[in-house]
């Protein structure tokens, strides 16, 4: 994260324009899903929460542009897997009507997102 003096010490993930657009679009979609999960939770609609979380679970990412996977650090990919697994856990808990486990899984997803944003910054490359 930025520190005094404006130095950003996060690891740079250098992506071409297509890869960068894909990554940012995916992240916006994840953020929208988290907001939609809040709305469903406040409405006490665990069926909707299950569907929303399942839509971001393992295997639900759009097809990656060429070279995208290879351009990411191993730890970045691990964090992404952990986040997708968290969405899967949230979906399973919501499907079982377990609000406590659902809320815990959703909080873990949010914390995973925060950890990633604290660790990495995406920059364009030619």
N, C-alpha and C positions, 0 to 999 in steps of 0.2 A: 504494500500500500504506500501511497505517497507519504513522505516524512518531511520533517522540517527542511527547508531549502528546496522543496519541489522535486526531490529525487524519487522516482517510482522504482522500487526494488523488486516488483513482481517479475516473474519469468516471462519473457516475450515468446508468444506463439506467433510465428510469422506465416501468414497465409496469403495465397494469391487472391485476387478480387472475388472470384467465384467461391472459393473456400470461405473467405471472410464473410461474404454475404450469407452463405449457408449457415455458418456458425452463429451469426447474430440473429438470423431468422429463427433458428432453433431455440436460442436463449429467450427471445421474446415470446415464443410459443410456450415455453416452460413457465415463464412468469405469468402469462395470461392464465395458464392452467392452475397455477397456485391461487390466483385471485378467484377463479371460478370455483375452486375447492372451498375457499372461504365462504363464498356465497351459498354453495350447497350446504356446507356445515351449519351456517347460521339459519338456514331454512329447515334444518334437520332432515335433509334429503340425502340419506346415505346411498340411495340407489344412483342418484346423479353423481355423487362423489366417487362412487365405485367406477362409473363409466369414465369420468374425467381422468381419474388417476390411472386407470387401465390404459387409457389412450397415450400416456407418457411412460408406460412401464417398459420392461425389457423387450427389445425387438421392435419397438414402435417408432423409432427414428426414421425419418425419410432417407432415401438412398443418398449416400454421400457423393459429393463430386470427386472426380479423379484426384488421387493423391492426398485427399483430406486425412484419412486415417493415418497415413505415414507421416504427415506433417505435425501430428500432435505428439507431445511428450507422453511417455508411458504413464506417468502419474496423472496427467490430464485425462487420459482414456480411462484410467482406474476410477477417478472421481466421477466421470460420466456414467460408468457402469454402476457405481454405488448409488448415484442419484436415480437412475432408471429402476434399480432394484428397490429403492425406497418408495417410488411411485407404485411399484408392484405390491409391496407390503401394504401400502395405504389402501390400494384397491381391494386386496384380500380382506383386510380388517373391516372396511366399509361393507363389503359383501356379507360378512358374518355379523354385521350389526355391532361390532365392537368399537364404540366411539373412542375409548381410551387408547386402544392400540392404533386406531386410525390417526388420532391427533399426534401420537408419538411418532409414527412413521412420517407424517406430513412435516413435523418439526425437524426430523432428521433430514428430509429432502431439502428444506430451507437452509439448514445449517451446512449441508453439502454444497449448495449453490454459493453461499457466502464464502465458504472455505476456498472454493475454486476462484471466485472473483478476487479474493484476497491474495491468491497465489499467482495468478496469470493475468496477462493482458494481451489482447489480440491486436496485432499490427499487420498492415498490408505489406506485401512484398511484390516486386516486379516479376 
